[in-house]
Amino acid sequence: MISKYLFWTSVLIMNLLMFSSCLGSSNDGDLEYSPDAQIYSFSIASKADTLNLLRTTDFTIDQVNGRIFNKKPLPYQFHVDSIIVNIVGANTYDPFMNVSIQLIPDSTFTWSQSDSIDVSRLYKITTTAPDGINKKTYEFQLNIYQQDPYILSWEKMSNGYLPQTAVQQKTISFNNRFITYYIADGTVNAVSSAVSDGKNWTSASLKGLPPAVLLSTITVAEEALFATDDNNRLFSSSDGYSWGQVITDYPVVAIYGILPSATSDILVMVDDNGTLKLAKTIDFTSLQFIEINSKNVSTSNLPVKNFTTTQIESVTSYAIKYIAIAGGKYSDDTNNNDIWILQEKNNKISVLKSKKSETVSIEGSSIFFYDEKPYILTASSEKNSLLYSENYGLDWKAAAENQALPATFNFRKNASVVTDNNNIWIFGGISQSQTLISDVWKGRLNKFDLN
């Protein structure tokens, strides 16, 4: 019995010896080391960076041109003295043979993970592949805004661009054109300019809009324009110049704009035998009533004329999609001094009132969306100023001095405001003496010039 166990034990020992002998037969010269010297991950951090801006900064690694840089600049006046660098190659288990750091003006040393580096002097990073032969050199650039990116610069683009004295006006952007509609001598007229211009305007041939049209109601949908008159009749145009009446099931009292949703429905207020109701529609050929799903809020809380609206839609949060309404008048002709947020949820409308100072007047204001934030051009205390919201319209604060309107900007109410990717366009308005202003201003954040 004992001999049997001795036999199998000896067999096991012999196999282990043979296996270890085979392992020992390899030599280091037979191993292949990676020739890849490229950096695949790069990040930096600093103890002085209390806001952790560096840790969240994305760096672009340009393998072709040998550059490492941050596309989005760090904030104006950001400063740290020293940083810790984290560099990762193709395989963490097969690291670089070495990494050398070149500093300005002329200093080079072999880098280790714990080294503290003066970021203002960091110039080049050279990696040697695990094979000890291939090398790759990258120039490093840390981009920081050298000027305040949030300065709003203003330029008067045109003065007196309407050919005659008008009593109403409204400017929209449609089909790559600015179109200003105005009423003069009892007729509706229009002038137009390319959206890339704003200085040169030409008269446009306009037909189909009655003198009773309410220019403030002109609304831009995806492929058409809509407007109502003082009898709640609806008119539409596919090109901005030829208009025709649209027969609807109910008189249209107000048009609030496109609901940010997959279907791009237009939110409207209609009169159902004396009862105001919210409805949504694609092209007004049919209307679908939609209920308000908010306590102590009804259609009577929403303005129905002379208001301004804007779409608020976040590029980072799917949940932030709604319409904001500012100013205007209620159905009883009293002024609305609130900002309302309307959001579609489960085929119902949730309504929320924004928080703002009650001393700030919204009468004659214009709300718009720019640089991922809602703004309001206010007209109070005989002065125009800007409010903005950092939380998509829930709370409002006064813009700082770096976003003040120029001293030559004449006080006005009911201006038309249009935005594009980079610019704020302000068209006309009504002066303190109740005359129509005929000028065009363009505002632009400094950061769009710096990029």
C-alpha positions as a printed NumPy array, in Angstrom:
array([[  0.   ,   0.   ,   0.   ],
       [  2.864,   2.323,   0.946],
       [  4.766,   1.471,  -2.243],
       [  1.702,   2.424,  -4.286],
       [  1.657,   5.958,  -2.789],
       [  5.43 ,   6.254,  -3.224],
       [  5.094,   5.407,  -6.907],
       [  2.512,   8.114,  -7.646],
       [  4.359,  10.651,  -5.52 ],
       [  7.544,  10.082,  -7.484],
       [  5.641,  10.443, -10.784],
       [  4.268,  13.809,  -9.622],
       [  7.716,  15.041,  -8.558],
       [  9.234,  14.036, -11.901],
       [  6.51 ,  15.919, -13.827],
       [  7.066,  19.04 , -11.762],
       [ 10.792,  18.887, -12.37 ],
       [ 10.298,  18.464, -16.1  ],
       [  7.818,  21.397, -16.201],
       [ 10.186,  23.713, -14.323],
       [ 12.998,  22.636, -16.593],
       [ 10.949,  23.59 , -19.644],
       [ 10.227,  27.018, -18.141],
       [ 13.873,  27.558, -17.48 ],
       [ 14.76 ,  26.698, -21.06 ],
       [ 13.347,  30.073, -22.284],
       [ 15.636,  33.081, -22.181],
       [ 14.857,  36.751, -22.027],
       [ 16.06 ,  37.248, -25.564],
       [ 13.02 ,  35.371, -26.896],
       [ 10.487,  37.841, -25.371],
       [  8.965,  40.451, -27.718],
       [  8.421,  43.943, -26.302],
       [  5.889,  46.359, -27.795],
       [  7.231,  48.936, -30.267],
       [  4.236,  51.254, -29.554],
       [  5.427,  54.554, -28.075],
       [  2.094,  56.389, -28.333],
       [  0.321,  57.943, -25.362],
       [ -3.279,  56.749, -25.135],
       [ -4.425,  58.471, -21.958],
       [ -3.305,  61.781, -20.484],
       [ -4.532,  63.731, -17.46 ],
       [ -3.197,  66.227, -14.947],
       [ -4.11 ,  67.311, -11.427],
       [ -2.988,  69.814,  -8.841],
       [ -3.518,  70.214,  -5.098],
       [ -3.976,  73.941,  -5.698],
       [ -6.928,  73.209,  -8.005],
       [ -9.591,  73.231,  -5.286],
       [-12.436,  73.127,  -7.845],
       [-10.96 ,  70.029,  -9.538],
       [-11.12 ,  71.711, -12.927],
       [ -7.961,  69.978, -14.14 ],
       [ -9.201,  66.498, -13.246],
       [-12.307,  67.019, -15.348],
       [-10.497,  68.617, -18.295],
       [-10.459,  66.485, -21.44 ],
       [ -7.176,  66.469, -23.329],
       [ -6.932,  65.751, -27.034],
       [ -4.016,  63.528, -28.048],
       [ -3.114,  64.363, -31.655],
       [ -1.094,  61.311, -32.684],
       [ -0.438,  62.599, -36.216],
       [  0.985,  65.993, -35.295],
       [  2.339,  64.997, -31.889],
       [  0.313,  67.395, -29.727],
       [ -1.524,  67.163, -26.399],
       [ -3.93 ,  70.01 , -25.608],
       [ -7.336,  70.846, -24.137],
       [ -9.868,  72.024, -26.744],
       [-12.074,  73.743, -24.168],
       [ -9.976,  76.436, -22.469],
       [ -9.827,  76.643, -18.704],
       [-11.536,  79.652, -17.068],
       [-10.147,  83.146, -17.325],
       [ -7.391,  83.811, -14.736],
       [ -7.112,  80.117, -13.796],
       [ -3.671,  79.475, -12.26 ],
       [ -1.751,  76.67 , -10.575],
       [  2.015,  76.403, -10.134],
       [  2.642,  72.681, -10.201],
       [  0.847,  69.605, -11.494],
       [  1.039,  65.832, -11.314],
       [  0.883,  64.128, -14.71 ],
       [ -0.719,  60.76 , -15.425],
       [  0.432,  59.093, -18.659],
       [ -0.758,  55.71 , -19.931],
       [  0.468,  53.858, -23.004],
       [ -1.065,  51.024, -25.014],
       [ -0.756,  48.496, -22.2  ],
       [ -0.3  ,  49.237, -18.517],
       [  1.285,  45.8  , -18.062],
       [  3.91 ,  46.603, -20.694],
       [  4.888,  50.17 , -19.766],
       [  7.121,  52.625, -21.572],
       [ 10.868,  52.048, -21.259],
       [ 11.027,  55.649, -20.045],
       [  9.35 ,  59.038, -20.366],
       [ 11.351,  62.247, -20.554],
       [  9.992,  65.711, -19.836],
       [ 11.365,  68.851, -21.478],
       [ 10.776,  72.156, -19.729],
       [ 11.182,  75.695, -20.98 ],
       [ 13.776,  77.176, -21.401],
       [ 16.005,  74.103, -21.63 ],
       [ 15.734,  71.391, -19.035],
       [ 15.089,  67.69 , -19.571],
       [ 14.631,  64.933, -17.004],
       [ 13.322,  61.386, -16.789],
       [  9.761,  61.452, -15.481],
       [  8.276,  59.346, -12.711],
       [  4.631,  59.204, -11.643],
       [  5.19 ,  61.18 ,  -8.438],
       [  7.059,  64.08 , -10.05 ],
       [  5.654,  67.574,  -9.55 ],
       [  5.983,  69.668, -12.71 ],
       [  5.769,  73.41 , -13.261],
       [  2.897,  73.499, -15.746],
       [  3.905,  76.893, -17.153],
       [  7.246,  75.388, -18.242],
       [  6.02 ,  72.019, -19.551],
       [  6.915,  71.927, -23.253],
       [  7.51 ,  68.416, -24.605],
       [  6.925,  64.827, -23.539],
       [  8.99 ,  62.07 , -25.168],
       [  8.103,  58.417, -24.662],
       [ 10.277,  55.393, -25.404],
       [  8.382,  52.229, -26.32 ],
       [  8.823,  49.054, -24.222],
       [ 11.158,  47.726, -26.946],
       [ 13.627,  50.477, -26.005],
       [ 13.936,  51.61 , -29.633],
       [ 10.867,  53.481, -30.872],
       [ 10.2  ,  56.993, -29.567],
       [  7.331,  59.491, -29.796],
       [  7.425,  63.206, -28.916],
       [  4.409,  65.349, -28.048],
       [  4.195,  69.109, -27.578],
       [  2.017,  70.062, -24.607],
       [ -0.309,  73.087, -24.513],
       [ -2.619,  74.069, -21.649],
       [ -5.239,  76.454, -23.033],
       [ -6.572,  79.081, -20.619],
       [ -8.819,  81.984, -21.588],
       [ -6.549,  85.024, -21.693],
       [ -9.507,  87.407, -21.796],
       [-12.843,  87.328, -20.006],
       [-14.899,  85.002, -22.254],
       [-18.221,  86.268, -20.907],
       [-17.903,  89.87 , -22.018],
       [-20.779,  90.748, -24.333],
       [-19.627,  93.054, -27.107],
       [-22.287,  95.053, -28.935],
       [-22.342,  96.593, -32.387],
       [-25.054,  98.67 , -34.054],
       [-25.582,  96.988, -37.408],
       [-28.225,  99.278, -38.897],
       [-30.041, 102.462, -38.034],
       [-33.366, 103.505, -39.576],
       [-33.627, 100.357, -41.681],
       [-37.416, 100.604, -42.02 ],
       [-38.349, 102.761, -45.018],
       [-41.258, 104.528, -43.324],
       [-42.713, 105.271, -39.919],
       [-44.428, 102.183, -38.535],
       [-46.838, 101.505, -35.69 ],
       [-46.082,  97.784, -35.147],
       [-43.11 ,  95.586, -35.956],
       [-41.822,  92.05 , -35.41 ],
       [-38.623,  90.421, -36.678],
       [-38.099,  86.689, -37.113],
       [-35.447,  84.42 , -38.617],
       [-36.735,  82.018, -41.263],
       [-35.132,  80.218, -44.21 ],
       [-31.76 ,  81.93 , -43.565],
       [-33.344,  85.384, -43.749],
       [-34.289,  88.011, -41.207],
       [-37.766,  89.297, -41.99 ],
       [-39.124,  92.408, -40.276],
       [-42.881,  92.808, -40.578],
       [-44.29 ,  96.253, -39.897],
       [-47.595,  98.077, -40.236],
       [-47.585, 101.537, -41.773],
       [-50.409, 103.549, -43.278],
       [-52.843, 100.713, -42.566],
       [-50.965,  98.057, -44.549],
       [-48.6  ,  95.23 , -43.584],
       [-45.135,  95.442, -45.152],
       [-41.822,  93.625, -44.817],
       [-38.1  ,  94.114, -45.275],
       [-35.529,  91.332, -45.349],
       [-31.821,  90.72 , -44.825],
       [-29.551,  87.681, -44.881],
       [-29.009,  86.26 , -41.377],
       [-25.269,  86.62 , -41.944],
       [-25.667,  90.347, -42.625],
       [-28.228,  92.452, -40.748],
       [-26.903,  95.668, -42.323],
       [-28.375,  95.597, -45.81 ],
       [-32.158,  95.384, -46.047],
       [-34.446,  95.137, -49.054],
       [-38.194,  95.593, -49.326],
       [-40.118,  92.33 , -49.707],
       [-43.349,  91.765, -51.604],
       [-45.918,  90.71 , -49.037],
       [-49.483,  89.514, -49.521],
       [-52.243,  87.826, -47.551],
       [-51.775,  89.432, -44.101],
       [-54.669,  91.7  , -43.062],
       [-54.041,  95.009, -41.233],
       [-55.725,  93.438, -38.192],
       [-52.879,  90.92 , -37.824],
       [-51.124,  90.89 , -34.441],
       [-47.469,  90.936, -35.444],
       [-46.401,  89.881, -31.955],
       [-48.07 ,  86.506, -32.587],
       [-45.898,  85.576, -35.597],
       [-44.396,  82.229, -34.665],
       [-41.707,  80.215, -36.434],
       [-42.506,  76.5  , -36.736],
       [-40.319,  73.939, -38.467],
       [-41.536,  74.545, -42.014],
       [-44.018,  77.41 , -41.744],
       [-44.905,  80.663, -40.038],
       [-48.164,  81.242, -38.178],
       [-49.903,  84.376, -36.928],
       [-53.311,  85.44 , -35.627],
       [-55.325,  88.621, -35.961],
       [-57.465,  90.478, -33.446],
       [-60.423,  88.24 , -34.365],
       [-58.458,  85.059, -33.457],
       [-58.23 ,  84.022, -37.09 ],
       [-55.127,  82.046, -38.081],
       [-52.808,  82.757, -41.012],
       [-49.808,  80.78 , -42.271],
       [-46.949,  81.08 , -44.748],
       [-44.381,  78.6  , -46.062],
       [-41.964,  81.262, -47.363],
       [-42.605,  84.242, -45.073],
       [-44.052,  86.429, -47.822],
       [-47.218,  84.787, -49.192],
       [-49.794,  84.267, -46.454],
       [-53.217,  82.655, -46.372],
       [-55.945,  82.051, -43.829],
       [-56.157,  78.629, -42.166],
       [-59.598,  77.428, -41.108],
       [-59.366,  75.926, -37.612],
       [-61.834,  74.017, -35.444],
       [-61.597,  76.663, -32.714],
       [-60.55 ,  80.325, -32.624],
       [-56.821,  80.524, -31.82 ],
       [-56.26 ,  82.883, -28.885],
       [-52.479,  82.449, -28.443],
       [-49.538,  80.594, -29.989],
       [-46.827,  79.684, -27.466],
       [-44.399,  77.924, -29.776],
       [-43.024,  74.47 , -30.443],
       [-42.915,  72.053, -27.529],
       [-39.424,  70.518, -27.366],
       [-40.39 ,  66.899, -28.023],
       [-40.057,  64.183, -30.619],
       [-43.256,  65.262, -32.382],
       [-42.507,  69.036, -32.426],
       [-46.103,  69.936, -31.613],
       [-47.115,  73.595, -31.436],
       [-48.682,  74.61 , -28.127],
       [-51.66 ,  76.976, -28.464],
       [-54.554,  78.427, -26.508],
       [-57.986,  78.147, -28.118],
       [-61.475,  79.363, -27.303],
       [-63.917,  76.469, -26.851],
       [-67.293,  78.219, -26.597],
       [-66.006,  80.798, -24.142],
       [-63.635,  78.48 , -22.251],
       [-59.894,  78.877, -22.792],
       [-58.138,  75.551, -23.331],
       [-54.584,  74.485, -24.137],
       [-54.127,  72.348, -27.221],
       [-51.301,  71.025, -29.332],
       [-51.1  ,  70.636, -33.084],
       [-48.653,  69.945, -35.883],
       [-50.124,  72.191, -38.59 ],
       [-53.533,  73.308, -37.214],
       [-55.455,  70.887, -39.43 ],
       [-56.402,  69.156, -36.174],
       [-56.139,  70.144, -32.512],
       [-55.667,  67.925, -29.468],
       [-56.697,  69.349, -26.098],
       [-54.09 ,  68.982, -23.378],
       [-54.711,  69.408, -19.631],
       [-52.673,  71.381, -17.127],
       [-51.209,  69.037, -14.535],
       [-50.235,  71.548, -11.839],
       [-51.976,  72.509,  -8.615],
       [-53.546,  75.963,  -8.367],
       [-52.691,  76.742, -12.   ],
       [-55.191,  77.158, -14.81 ],
       [-55.294,  78.692, -18.262],
       [-56.209,  82.008, -16.642],
       [-52.645,  82.175, -15.244],
       [-51.114,  82.256, -18.711],
       [-50.819,  85.416, -20.803],
       [-52.571,  85.376, -24.167],
       [-51.12 ,  88.402, -25.995],
       [-47.982,  90.567, -26.264],
       [-45.872,  87.946, -24.45 ],
       [-42.558,  86.515, -25.652],
       [-41.523,  82.878, -25.493],
       [-38.429,  80.766, -26.006],
       [-37.57 ,  77.095, -26.164],
       [-35.305,  75.897, -23.366],
       [-33.553,  72.644, -24.165],
       [-30.392,  71.332, -22.513],
       [-27.779,  69.495, -24.542],
       [-26.663,  67.607, -21.426],
       [-29.97 ,  66.708, -19.753],
       [-32.806,  64.953, -21.561],
       [-35.303,  66.066, -18.903],
       [-34.808,  69.801, -19.5  ],
       [-37.148,  70.498, -22.409],
       [-39.765,  73.201, -22.07 ],
       [-41.202,  76.531, -23.169],
       [-40.688,  79.694, -21.115],
       [-43.198,  82.573, -21.356],
       [-42.517,  86.104, -20.136],
       [-44.619,  89.252, -19.837],
       [-47.682,  90.035, -21.924],
       [-51.296,  90.386, -20.89 ],
       [-53.928,  88.026, -19.541],
       [-57.309,  87.488, -21.125],
       [-58.742,  90.213, -18.862],
       [-56.164,  92.657, -20.291],
       [-54.138,  92.924, -17.053],
       [-50.355,  92.708, -17.168],
       [-48.433,  89.49 , -16.499],
       [-45.263,  90.171, -14.498],
       [-44.248,  86.529, -14.192],
       [-42.118,  84.036, -16.079],
       [-43.831,  80.706, -16.665],
       [-42.251,  77.361, -17.531],
       [-44.401,  74.875, -19.456],
       [-43.323,  71.261, -19.956],
       [-45.151,  68.374, -21.566],
       [-45.257,  65.202, -19.456],
       [-47.402,  62.166, -20.2  ],
       [-49.57 ,  64.166, -22.573],
       [-50.218,  66.826, -19.935],
       [-48.703,  70.246, -19.336],
       [-46.842,  70.98 , -16.116],
       [-46.729,  74.699, -15.326],
       [-44.2  ,  76.274, -12.953],
       [-43.641,  79.926, -12.06 ],
       [-40.017,  81.046, -12.071],
       [-38.459,  82.75 ,  -9.074],
       [-37.429,  86.357,  -9.606],
       [-37.461,  89.599,  -7.702],
       [-40.968,  91.076,  -7.615],
       [-39.411,  94.505,  -8.08 ],
       [-38.207,  93.561, -11.574],
       [-40.784,  94.444, -14.209],
       [-41.281,  92.023, -17.099],
       [-43.619,  94.366, -18.986],
       [-42.33 ,  94.872, -22.525],
       [-39.526,  92.368, -21.959],
       [-38.114,  89.854, -24.446],
       [-37.048,  86.351, -23.419],
       [-34.497,  84.367, -25.433],
       [-32.068,  81.415, -25.179],
       [-28.338,  81.983, -25.703],
       [-25.152,  80.152, -24.7  ],
       [-27.167,  77.367, -23.071],
       [-28.91 ,  79.862, -20.788],
       [-32.23 ,  81.733, -20.908],
       [-31.942,  85.52 , -20.872],
       [-34.498,  88.318, -20.588],
       [-34.08 ,  91.798, -22.001],
       [-35.963,  93.852, -19.41 ],
       [-37.268,  97.4  , -19.652],
       [-37.713,  98.889, -16.196],
       [-36.726, 102.097, -14.432],
       [-36.22 , 103.727, -17.832],
       [-33.313, 101.376, -18.461],
       [-32.765,  98.18 , -20.424],
       [-30.782,  95.414, -18.761],
       [-30.335,  91.672, -18.944],
       [-31.431,  88.958, -16.552],
       [-30.208,  85.393, -16.946],
       [-30.709,  82.012, -15.338],
       [-28.05 ,  79.435, -14.518],
       [-30.62 ,  76.69 , -13.866],
       [-32.637,  76.883, -17.08 ],
       [-35.178,  79.444, -15.925],
       [-35.973,  78.356, -12.371],
       [-34.182,  81.325, -10.769],
       [-33.073,  84.629, -12.26 ],
       [-30.324,  87.121, -11.524],
       [-29.081,  90.369, -13.023],
       [-26.276,  90.058, -15.55 ],
       [-22.922,  91.486, -14.457],
       [-21.323,  94.649, -15.831],
       [-19.424,  92.634, -18.445],
       [-22.776,  91.936, -20.112],
       [-24.246,  95.42 , -19.848],
       [-25.851,  97.023, -22.876],
       [-23.899,  99.93 , -24.406],
       [-24.584, 103.502, -23.337],
       [-25.768, 104.311, -26.861],
       [-28.505, 101.648, -26.69 ],
       [-31.741, 103.641, -26.527],
       [-34.344, 102.547, -23.984],
       [-37.095, 100.416, -25.517],
       [-39.864,  97.918, -24.865],
       [-41.196,  95.073, -27.   ],
       [-37.998,  94.577, -28.978],
       [-37.615,  91.508, -31.187],
       [-34.7  ,  89.317, -30.104],
       [-33.312,  86.532, -32.29 ],
       [-30.313,  84.34 , -31.482],
       [-28.072,  82.095, -33.538],
       [-25.173,  79.919, -32.426],
       [-22.939,  82.872, -31.574],
       [-24.95 ,  86.089, -31.647],
       [-27.821,  87.98 , -30.052],
       [-29.763,  90.155, -32.493],
       [-32.013,  92.942, -31.163],
       [-34.422,  94.591, -33.578],
       [-36.291,  97.824, -32.896],
       [-38.866,  98.216, -30.15 ],
       [-41.007, 100.993, -28.757],
       [-39.332, 104.073, -27.287],
       [-40.269, 105.876, -24.079],
       [-42.227, 108.373, -26.193],
       [-44.217, 105.457, -27.684],
       [-42.626, 105.759, -31.13 ],
       [-41.227, 102.81 , -33.028],
       [-37.433, 102.395, -32.974],
       [-35.824, 101.279, -36.228],
       [-32.352,  99.905, -35.523],
       [-30.491,  96.578, -35.361],
       [-27.943,  95.552, -32.708],
       [-25.732,  92.476, -32.586],
       [-24.223,  91.159, -29.357],
       [-21.592,  88.451, -29.145],
       [-19.881,  86.71 , -26.251],
       [-16.123,  87.161, -26.233],
       [-15.576,  83.397, -25.968],
       [-17.009,  82.844, -29.453],
       [-14.292,  85.128, -30.858],
       [-11.578,  83.431, -28.824],
       [-12.389,  79.887, -29.955]])
